[in-house]
């Protein structure tokens, strides 16, 4: 828990550091020298600066509970349900009561453990490689960091353990509108299953499957590249007018992954909404149409290439890939991997995924929410239907 709180408090300084590397490329020597002194997290922190950061975190936590968009909170909840009390299932947003416990000593302890050379990557875009190496050797090697050079002693190297489960939060969603026009009261459900890490060969088929499912909100304007022919649009949003949202997400990490579908509807139709989502999961393991597969592969390739037209995105892509895999796949290599995905690959990874336990997150009025056991039974069936329930009284 403490490590997650520290990440929140260090976010401002980390982002500032990256912006300097991006915006001051022409003054790279100054940037590296400035970085090597540890100015952005040195003992020069005044108490008021730490207090301002605490206030910023406090505001973000309050804003999280007030905003109409539930996606950040649901993402937190689905990870909590999928990885109960371990690794990526731990809270990303810190509890309010823990904010005041962080001080300069705790921050430096965190930096000593995690800001070590073996966990860092110096990335550059638009600069000669030899020049970048020379500057790194001159300004970064042999420099004493502000938080000391003591050996890391408390590094968490736990491997993610998928558990499955359910996380529920009953909340009145009838008054989340920020303006005079009311937003309909909705119940939000997210159902997920374990996929794979980004180091596995099945990562690309899962990415194609996620793109094939697609989805979005019922008020989406459409347009080229919007994915209006994805399964969640054709099978869910176009057929059920009362569904406000149906979107597929794929979260992938070094040792695990999670593919999930987020859906929103009126609280009175929660059961029907959950059954529609479980049916879509079952259909993932069925026949894959060649046309829809080619469309998903083309859309994924297009999205990849369009993102890499931006230099900041290239910079981040280089740093993330090298940090995670010790190498970087070039765009044409990724495009080749995407083109090589076949219908049987998608069916295979989907069938394997469906054999696992589900993770469920639910937010809003949960009166008609099916039990976790019923959702699990539906995902184990051939048609995705929930078990029938009978009531003598309503």
N, C-alpha and C positions, 0 to 999 in steps of 0.2 A: 504493500500500500504506500509506504513512504516513498519508494522510487517513483511511483506514478505522480505523487504530489510534486516532487522535485522537477519532473519533466514539465509540468504546468508552469512552475515558477521560472523555469529557464527558457521558456518558449520565446519570450521577447528578445533575449540576448542572442539566442541561436539564430533567429531570423535576421536580426540586424547583421550578424556576422556573415551570413550568406549573401545578403544584399551588397555588402561591401565588396565581396569577391566578384559579384556580377557587374556592379555599376562602375567600379574603379579599376577595370582591367588595365587601362593605360598607366595606372599608378600601382601596379602589382607589387613592386618591391616595397612600397610603403604599406600596402595591405598586409603582406606576409610578416613584415617586421612588427606592425601594430598588433597582428594576431598573436605572434609569438610571445609578446609581453603579457598576454592574458588580460588585456585591459577590460575586455567585455565582461569578465567575471572576476575581477581582482578584489583584494581587500579594501580597495577604495570605495566599495559600495557603502554609501551612507545609509543609515537606518531608514531615512525617509524614502530612499529609492526602493528598498525591499518592501516597505509598507505600501508604496504605490503599486508595486507588482501584486501584492496580496489583494489590494482593492480591485485591481483589474481581474484577477481570477475570481474574486467574489462576484463581480458584476457578470462575468461570463456564466457562472453557475446559476445565477438568478435569471439571466436571459434564456438559458437552456430550458427552464421550466415554464417560461412565459411564451415562447415563440410558437406560432401555429404549426410550423414544420416539425414533425416528430421524428424525422429520420435520424438525427444524431443520437437521440435518446434511445430509439429502437435498436440502433446498431450496437450501442452499449449493452442493452438488455439481451440481445440475441447472442452476443459473445459471452455474457455472464451465464446464460443458460447452456450454451454449447460446451464451455470449458469451465465447469464449476470450480471456483476457487483455485485456479491455476493459470499461470502465464497470461495469454491474451484474454482470459476470462476475468482477470482482475480489473478493478474500476479504472477507467481512463480519466474520468472526471473525479477529482478528489472530494471527499466529504468536507463540508464547510468547517466543521470543528477542527480539522487538521491544518487549516491554512496558517494559523497563528504559530504553529509549532516549528515552522521552518525559519532558520536563521543562517548567518554567514557560515558558521562551522558545518552545519548540515549540508549546505550547498557545496562547500569545498570537499567534504567527504564524498559526495556524489560524483563530483568531477574527478577526484583521484581514482575512483573505482571504474568509471565508464569513459572518461575522456583520455584514453590511453592510445598510443600510436597504433597498436594493432587493431583498434576499432575506428580509425579515422581514414578518410580518403581525401586527398587534395585533388580536386578536379578543375580543369580549365577548358574553356571553349574560346576559340579565336586567338590562341597563343601557341607559339612553337613549343613542342614537347621539351626539347633540350633547354630552352630558356626557363620553362617552368621548373624543371628538375634543378637547374643551377640556383634559382631563387629559393627553392625549398631547402636545399642543402645549406645555403648561406644563412637563411633567417629562421629555420625551424629546427635544425639539428643542434643538439647540445644546449638548448635553451631551457632554463629552469622555469616551469610554469608557476603561476601565482599561487596555485593550491598545493604546491609542494611536489616532491618526487617520490613520496612513499609508495611502496608496492601495493597494488590493489588487493584487498583482502575480503571483500564482500560482494563478489560478482555473481549474480543469479544466472546460472546456465541451465535452468530447467527446460525440459522439452514439453511442448504442449500435449496435454492429455485430453482427448475429446471424450466428453461424458454424456452429452445430450441432456435434455431436461426442459423445464419451462420457467420463464420469468414473467410475472404478471404485476401490473401496476394499475389499480383502480383509480380513475381520475375523471373529474367532470370536464369534458371537452366542449361544453356548450357555450363557453364564454371566452374563447381564444382569439376572437376577432380583434385586430388592432385598429379598426376603423368603424365607421357607422354601419357598413354593410356586414351583416352577420355571416359567419362561416358555418355551414351545416355541422351539427354535432356528428362526429365520426368515431368509430372504433378502429384502431390500427392493429393489424396482425402481421407478424413476420415469422415465416416457417423456413427453417434451414436444415441442410444435411452436410456432413463432412465431405469435402472434395479432396484436394491434394495441395502440396506445397508448390511454390514456383520453381523448385529445383527438379521436380519430377517431369517425365516426358508427357504425362497426361495433362500438364498445365495448359498447353495450347488447345487440346480438345475441349477442356472445360471453359476456356475463354470463348471459344466458338459457340459452345452450348449456351453460355450466358448471353451472348449477342443474339443468338437465335430466339431465345425467350424474350429478350428486350423489355418492352412495356414502358409505362409512364403514367401520367395523369390524364384524367378524362377531359381536361380542358387544354390539352396540348394542341398547338396550332398546326402540327404536322410539318410538311415541307420535305425537301430532299434530305436524305440521310437521317431522318427522324425515327426511322424504324417502325413506320405505321403498318408494315406487313409482318412484324414479329408475332410470335405466337400469343403473347399476352395481350396484344392489341386485337388480333383477329378472333381469338377464342374467348377472351374475357371482356375487355372493355367494349368491343363492338356488339357483344351479345347480351350484356347485362348492364342496362342503363344506370342502375343504382350503384355500380362500382365506381368509386371516385379515383382509385389508384390501383395499379398492379404493375410492379416493377421488379425485375430480377437484379440481384447484386452478387458479385463474386469477390470475396475477401481471401487473399492468398498470402501466406507467410512462409518463413524458412522451413518450418516443420509441420505445417498443417494448412488447411484451407476450409472455407465455408461458402457454399452456394445457397442463397436464400431468396425468397420472394416476399415482398412487402405489399400488403393489400389494405385498402381502406373502404369502409362502407358504413351505412347507418347501423346503430347498435342492434336494431331489431332483425337485421339480416346477417349477423355474425356467423351463425352456424352454416348458412348457405355459402357465405364467402369462404369460409375455411374449407368446405368440401370442394369448391371450385379450384382452390389452390392445390389441394391434395391430388385432385384429378390431373392437373397440369404436371405435377411431379411424376405421376405414374406414366403419363404420355411421353415424358422425356426418354423413358426406356423402351419406347416402341419404335415404329418405323420412322425413319428420317427421310423426308422428301429431298430429292437432289436439288430442286430449285431453291427451297428455303435454306438449305445448307450453303449453296453457292452465294446466295444473297448475304447470309450472315458472315461468311468468310470475306466477301468483298467489302462489307461494311466495316469489319474489324480491321482489315488492311488499310482502308481509307482513313479510319480514325487514327491509326498508328502513324501514318505518313503525315497527316495534317498536323498532329500534335508536334511532330519532330521538325516542323517548319519554324518553330519558335526556338530561339537560342537559349533562353532560360530553361525550357523543357529539355533540350539536349544536355545542358549542363547538369540538370537533376538526374536525367537518365543515366549519364555516365557515372555519376557519383553513386547512385543507388545500385546499379548493376555490379560495379566493381566491389562495393562494400558487401553486397549479399552473395555474389557468386565468384568473386576474384577475377572476373573477366567481363567482357561486354559483347553481347551479340549485336551485330550491325543490323540496320533496318532490313536489308535484303535477305539476311539469314532468317529473321523473324517472319518475313513475308513468305519465304519458302516453306517454313514449318506450318504456317497457316494454310497455304495452298495444298499441302500434303494431307490434311485432315480428311478422312473418309467417313461416310455415314456409319460404318460399323465402329469407328473409333468413338463417335459421339454416343452411340447406343451402348457401347461397352462401359464407358466411364459413368454414364447415367445409371446403368443397371447395378454397377458396383456401389455407387453412391446410395441407391435406394435400399441397400441391405443394412445400412446403419440406422442408429437411433436418431430421431428428429430433435431439433432444438426449436423451441417456440417462444416468442416474445409477444406480449399482448398489452395494449395501452388503451385506456378509456373505460367505457361502460362494458363490463365483461359478464353481464348477467347471463347471456345466451352462449357464452364461449364453451365449446365442447371440451371434455376432459382430455388431458394429455394422453391417456390410454386410448381414447377413441381416435385421436389424431394419429397415433402410432399404428393403430389397427388399420386405418384407412390407407396409410402409406405402405402397408404390407399386403394390401389386397390387390386384386387384378384391375379393379376399376376406380379405385381411389374414393369410394363412397364411405361416409361415416356410418358406424353402426346405428340402426334405428333406435330411437328412444320413445317410450310411451308414457304419457302423463294422464293421470285421472283428473287432475285439476290444473288450471292455468292461472 
